[in-house]
Amino acid sequence: MVTQDADTFVALGRAVDMAAAEGALSPDEAADLSSALVAGILSGCMDLESYTRVHEALARLLDRAFARGSRTAGEASPSPEPAGPGGEDEPLGVYLQVVGDAWDCVSPADEGGARLRRFVSATFVAARARFGEGAWFRAPLRTGSDELIRRARAAGLLVVSIQGPPVGPGVEARLSAPESPPGPTRIVLGWGEQRTALDLFPA
């Protein structure tokens, strides 16, 4: 398995968010890609198909930017542009660099990625997901924490530890580094050597 820092997947997720906001991706396409990138955060790698689709999304976004004549590849706009997902103006060149660097975390084999993507889709409301903003990923939870733990194990994830009371669906779930401050309920998930903290907060 090829591993990579989670920040790469977060940056790719922000690129997908921007592509969706600009109309370069449909909501369903964006939600599906977001699920693939969250699986990447959990596992430390992504499959070639997901990487290709992110690359295509950025290409569509670039086409739209060139058509507007408001931004050139790799340069920040000289005038205000639509804000990025985090509320900041982020030049497309930043994302182009990240997509290029992300090649290092592409695995030619699936490595269980399909199971992880199904787990992510069934566990988080991907249509309301956000990358960055103080956590690697955040989205409402579709299930309660007990069901989440059962599905995580079925997907091949190791449940390293559980702290705090069980919660029901609808709470906000945040993925971050295990050394980050914990939420009221924390579940640490593992995949190989990867460790990811899943914190659950009242909605």
PyMOL commands that set and color helices and strands:
alter all, ss='L'
color gray80, all
select helices_A, chain A and resi 6-21+27-43+48-68+92-105+113-123+126-128+145-154
alter helices_A, ss='H'
color red, helices_A
select strands_A, chain A and resi 46-47+106-107+130-132+135-140+158-163+172-176+185-191+194-201
alter strands_A, ss='S'
color yellow, strands_A
deselect
rebuild
show_as cartoon
